Each structure stands twice: as C-alpha cells, then as structure tokens.
Amino acid sequence: MKPKNDIENTQAGSDCQQRLVLPLRVWWVPQIPMEPFNVEVGSIHEARKILDVLAAYDLFQWQKKVKPDYANTGGLEVFEDGEWIEWESADGDSIDSISLEENVEVCQPENNQKTL
C-alpha cells in the first residue's frame, strides 16, 4: 500500500497538483459484468488518453466483427484514506467530463510526472 501524501502542501484546488500527490489508476471493464482491470497512471492527462484508447479499441473490435457486441465502462480512481475511490476534479467533474484538449491546457507536460 502506498502512503497518502499531504495534498494541502500543493497549490490549492489544482487537479494537476492533486494528481501529483495521490496515486491514480484507470479501471476498465471491456465487457460488463466482468471484473475491471486496473493500470496505475502518472497524470490525469495520461488517464484520459488511456481511457480514450481503450474505448476506441473496443469499438474497432466491434466494427471489424472481432466480437459480436460489447458493453464497456471505465474510469479513474485515486488512492485516498487507504482505499481507491472515484476521482473528481476540484469542480466535482469526473474524468468523463474532461477532454484531452482541456487537460493539456491545465496540465502542462512539465507537470505530467508522478512524484511519489
């Protein structure tokens, strides 16, 4: 288990800074009701990109008739107070509400490194 670092030592309210302080992981269910698989990520930007790629891959497989149908879902979790919980921005938005373009404007590449 990774220790929780003090989020108050970062710039208040910044999603980029929150991402640098607390561990993040993407969860993905390629076919409901399967168990999710998880992958740790170093930034909100990285999480958004991975979720977009996984969704596009599932759609590609369906369009090419690799699988007859699918019902997928995914999201981003943050490790807080000893448990994984769904991530929300400072404004209460989920990762689904954040586009890559918006995220790039807020989280500059020099800030896209995990500091744990």
C-alpha positions in Angstrom: 0.0 0.0 0.0 1.3 3.4 -0.9 1.2 6.1 1.7 -1.1 9.1 1.3 0.8 12.3 0.9 -0.5 15.6 2.2 -2.5 17.3 -0.5 -2.5 20.6 1.4 1.2 21.1 0.6 0.3 21.6 -3.1 -1.3 24.6 -4.8 -4.9 24.6 -3.5 -7.6 23.3 -5.9 -5.3 22.3 -8.7 -6.2 19.0 -10.3 -2.7 18.7 -11.7 -1.2 19.1 -8.3 -3.7 16.6 -6.8 -2.6 14.1 -9.4 1.0 14.6 -8.4 0.3 13.9 -4.8 -2.1 10.9 -4.7 -1.7 7.7 -6.7 -4.1 7.3 -9.6 -5.3 4.3 -11.6 -7.5 3.7 -14.6 -10.1 1.0 -14.3 -11.6 -0.7 -17.3 -14.3 -3.3 -17.9 -14.2 -4.4 -21.5 -17.4 -6.5 -21.2 -19.9 -5.9 -18.4 -20.3 -7.8 -16.0 -16.6 -8.7 -15.9 -14.3 -7.7 -13.2 -12.3 -4.5 -14.0 -8.6 -4.5 -14.7 -6.5 -1.6 -13.4 -3.5 0.3 -14.5 -1.7 2.9 -12.5 -1.2 6.2 -14.3 1.0 9.2 -13.6 -1.4 12.0 -14.6 -4.9 12.9 -15.4 -3.8 13.5 -18.9 -2.4 10.0 -19.2 -5.6 8.6 -17.7 -7.8 10.4 -20.2 -5.6 9.2 -23.1 -5.7 5.6 -21.9 -9.5 5.6 -21.5 -9.9 7.1 -25.0 -7.6 4.4 -26.5 -9.4 1.5 -24.7 -12.8 2.8 -25.8 -11.6 3.2 -29.4 -10.1 -0.3 -29.3 -13.4 -1.9 -28.2 -15.2 0.0 -30.9 -12.7 -1.1 -33.5 -13.1 -4.8 -32.5 -16.9 -4.5 -32.7 -16.8 -2.8 -36.1 -14.4 -5.4 -37.5 -16.7 -8.2 -36.1 -14.0 -9.4 -33.7 -16.7 -9.5 -31.1 -20.4 -9.6 -31.7 -21.3 -6.9 -29.2 -19.9 -5.2 -26.2 -20.8 -3.1 -23.2 -17.8 -1.5 -21.7 -17.1 1.1 -19.0 -14.2 2.7 -17.3 -13.0 5.5 -15.1 -10.3 6.9 -12.9 -9.7 6.3 -9.2 -7.5 8.0 -6.7 -6.0 6.3 -3.6 -7.2 8.2 -0.6 -7.5 7.3 3.1 -6.4 3.7 2.4 -8.9 3.0 -0.4 -9.4 3.5 -4.1 -12.3 6.0 -4.7 -13.6 7.5 -7.9 -11.6 10.6 -8.9 -13.3 14.0 -9.2 -11.9 17.4 -10.2 -11.9 20.3 -7.8 -15.2 21.3 -9.6 -16.7 17.9 -9.0 -16.4 16.6 -12.6 -15.5 13.0 -13.4 -12.8 12.0 -15.8 -15.6 11.6 -18.4 -16.2 15.3 -18.3 -12.6 16.3 -19.1 -11.3 16.3 -22.7 -7.7 15.8 -23.7 -7.7 19.3 -25.1 -8.9 20.9 -21.8 -6.5 18.7 -19.8 -3.5 19.7 -21.9 -4.2 23.4 -21.3 -4.4 22.9 -17.5 -1.7 20.2 -17.0 1.4 21.3 -18.9 3.9 18.5 -19.9 6.5 19.6 -17.4 3.9 18.8 -14.7 3.0 15.4 -16.0 5.3 13.4 -13.7 4.3 11.4 -10.7 6.3 12.5 -7.6 5.6 9.6 -5.3 
